[in-house]
Amino acid sequence: MRESWKLSLRYANKSDNTIAVYLSALQRFEEYLSRQHLPTHIDAITRDHVQGFITELLDKRADTTAHNRFRALKTFFSYCVGEEELAHSPMERMLPPKIREKAAPVLDDDVIHALLKSMNGSGFDDRRDTAMVRVWLDTGVRRDEMASMTVDNLRLAQRKVSVLGKGGIWREVTFGTKTAMAVDRYLRARARHPFAKGRELWVGLKGPLTGSGIYQLVNRRYRQAGLEHMYPHLFRHFFSHSFLNEGGNEVDLMELNGWKSRAMVARYAKSAAHERAINAHGRLVLGDRF
């Protein structure tokens, strides 16, 4: 059923990333069943088998991982019912695991300065990586949105670029003058690159950078700067925190980040919320009214 489900997901116009996540969840579930010497055929799988898998994930992995794999499996079994391969889903009326709120760390200025300083060279990689990090600081785009940027969708004079977000929805993001200058330097270096004729904005030794390649790039740069493990999504948290800290409102943040739910604002705003509250209080100086 794996290949049939994959075909169905493509027909539903799911993104490549979503399809990869869903198929990975199914594979991990099958591996769990094999380790536990449980049946792997779909009509022999029970609610208890799924609960055991999710419980193991909650014990060993992040809550969000367990939640995402729960959703993927529920989608798979619903597909099997729709195709009449199953009479009922083993996950019928099964509730997803609760995600315990955990605020992600917010990058501080010293870390960002150290990261940018480590890329302060004139080589191709330095110019590319500096431009990419500066775009991230100004826009907070997702990793796959960064990978989706093309030369055609970049309007450097207007300091704007279009990105392909979740659900196949395009949106425009803007950046500042320093970022525009960094991107301009990168474009001049890119013009001499073997893959200069491609439409993808970010290129490397083997061609256009994928989301996975960008993840590896960020981690390599972090290690070179003498910093601890880093994942690109922290730039998104930094952008969201900085926007709110400087007085931006939540509705505008939803639009800029491509969010449809205010719940996402609450989730991201939790990081460094106390710091923002202290800063806001300092600006208000309430006692000075008397």
N, C-alpha and C positions, 0 to 999 in steps of 0.2 A: 504493500500500500504506500510505501514511502515515495516512490516515483510518481504515482498517481496523485498523491497529495501535493507533491511539489508542482506538478503541472497545474493543479487547481489553484494553488497560491499564485502562480504566475498569471493565470487567467484573471485572478482577482486584482491584479496589478499591484501586488505587494512588492515592497522594495527588496533588492538583493540582500540587504542586511537583515531584514525581517525574516525572509525565507531561510537564510543561514541560521538564524537564532532558533527558529521553529524546528528545523531539521536536526540541529544539534541537540535540542531538548529531547526529541524522540530517540536519538541515538543513545544519549546518556540514560534514558529510561530503559531501553533495551539492554544496555550493559548492566544496569542495576538488577534487572530481572534475571539475567544470566548468572551474576555473582551470587544471587540468593537462591539459585536453582528453582526459579519460578517459571511458569509457562510464558512464552513470548508471543504466542498467537493471539490476535486481537480478541477473539471470542472467548478466550480463557482468562482474560485479565479482569480482575475485580477491583472494587473500590479500595479494599485493603492493600492491594499491591501498589496502587497510586499513592495512598496515604503513607505507606512505608518509604517510598521513594522521596516524597516531599519532606518527610520527617528527617530522613538522612541528610537532605540538603540543608535543612534548618540547623542541624547540628554541626555541619562542616563548612557551609558556605554562607554568603550574605543573604539576608531576608529577601532582597530584591531578586537574587538569582532564583530562589525557590519560587517566588511569586511569578516571575517571567516564565519559568518552565511549567508551572501549573497552567498558566494561560495557554501556552503552546500545546500542551497535551489535551486540554479541554477543546481547543480548536480542532485538533486531529480527530478526537473521538466523535465530535459533532459532524465532522466530514464523513467519517465512516458510517454514521447513522444515516446521513443524507444520501449516501451512495448505496444504502440498504445492505451494507456489509455487516452491520450490527443492528439488532432490534432496539437496544437501549445503550446509552453511553454509561460506562462504569463510573463516570464522574457527574452523573445527573444529580442536581441539587447539592453538589459538593462546593463548599465555600473556599475561596483562596486563602492562603496563609496571611496572617496580618503582618504588615511591614512595620517594624518598630522604627520610629523616626530617629535618624542619626544625621546630625549636621556634618556636612563635608567640610574639611579644612579650607580656609580661604588663603590664597597666596598673599604674602605681605610684600611690601615694596622692596625690602632688602633681597628677597628671593628673586624678584623680577629683575632688579638691577644686576644681580649676579648672573642670571641667565642671559640677559642681553649683552653683558660684558664678555661672556665666553664666546659670543658670536661676532665680536668686533673685528672682523677681518675683511679682506677684499676678495676672497675666493668665492666661487660659485655657491658652495654650500652655505657659507656664512651669509651671503646676501639673500639667498632663498629663505633660510631659516629665520633670519632677522625679520624679513618681510612677513613671513607667516605668523610668527609670534606677535608682531605688532598688530596684524589684522585681528588676531584672536583677542588681544587686549581691548581693542576698540569695538569689537562686534559680538564676542561671546558665542560664535556659531558652533554648531555641533561638529564633531570630527568628520562625519560623512559629508556635511555641508561644505566644509573646507575642501574636501577632495573633489566636490562637484564643481568648484569654481573653474570657469573657462576664460580664456583671453577675450572672447567675444562678449562675455557678460560683465567684463570689467570696464568701468568708465572712470578712468584715473583722474581726469580733469575735474569731474564732479565728485570725486572721492566716494564712489559707490560701486557695489558689486552685487550681482544676483546669485542666490544660492538655492539649491533644490532641497527643500525641507521634507519632513515626514508627510506621508500621504501624497507625495508627488507634487507638493505645492511650492511654487517659487515665491521668494520674497526678496526685497532689496534691503541691503544693509549699508551703512555709511561708516567712514573712518576719517581720522584726523590728518593734519598736514604731515606730521612726522611719519605716519604710516604710509601716506602717499609717496613720500620721498623714498622710503625703504622699498616700496613696491616698484617704483620707477628704477631704482638701482638694480633690483632683481631682474626686471624686464630687459634691461640693457645687457646683463650677463646671460639671460635666457636666450637672447637673440643669437648668441654664438654657440648654443648648446646643440648637440646632435638631434635632439627631439624638439627643436624650436618650431617646426612646422605643425606640430600637434595643437589641438584646440585646448587641451587641459592646461590650466595655469601652472600647477606645481609639477615639476618634472625632476627625475633623479637619474642615476646612472643607467638604470634598466628601462626607463620610460616614465609615464605618468605615475605619480604617487597615489596609491590607494589609501583607504582609511587605515588599513593595517600598517602600511609603510609609514604613514604620518605618526601613528602611535609609537612605532619603533624609533623614529626620528626624534620625537620629543624626549623619550627616555634616554636616548644616547646623549642628547644635549644636556640633560639634567645631570647625568653622571659626569660629563666633561666639566660641568660647572661646580662639581663637588657637592651636589645636592642629593637629597634622598629620592626614592622612587616617585615618579610623577606620571599622571595620566592626563591626557588632553582635556578631559571634561572639567578639570579644575579651573581652566581659563573661563569656562562658562559661569562657574560659581563666582569667580573674581569679578567678571563683568556685571553680573546681576547684583552682587553686593555693592560694587562701586557706584552703579547707576542709582540704586536706592539711597546710598549714603550721601550722594551729592544732590539729593532732593528730587530725583526722578520719581514719577508715580507708577503705581503697579499696572495700570491699564496700558501705559506706553511700554512698559517692560514686557508685558504679554505679547504685544504686537511685534516688538523688536526680536524677541526670542522665538516667535512662531508658536506660541502656546495658545490653546483654546480653552484651557481650564484654569481658573484662579487657584486651584489646588497646587498647581505647579509653582505659582508665585510663592505660596506659603512654604513649600518644600525648599525652594532655593533661598528664600528670605531668612530661613532659620539659621543659616550660616552667618556668624558674626552679627546676629540681630542685636545683641546687647551693646556691641560697639556702636552700631548705628543709633541706638536709643540714646547712648551717652553723648554722641556727637550732636544729635538733634537737640538734646536738652541744653548743651553748651551754646548752641546758636540762639536758642530762645531766651536764655538768661531771664527766667521768669521773675526772679526776685527784684530785678532792676526796674520793674514797673512801679515799685512803691518807694 
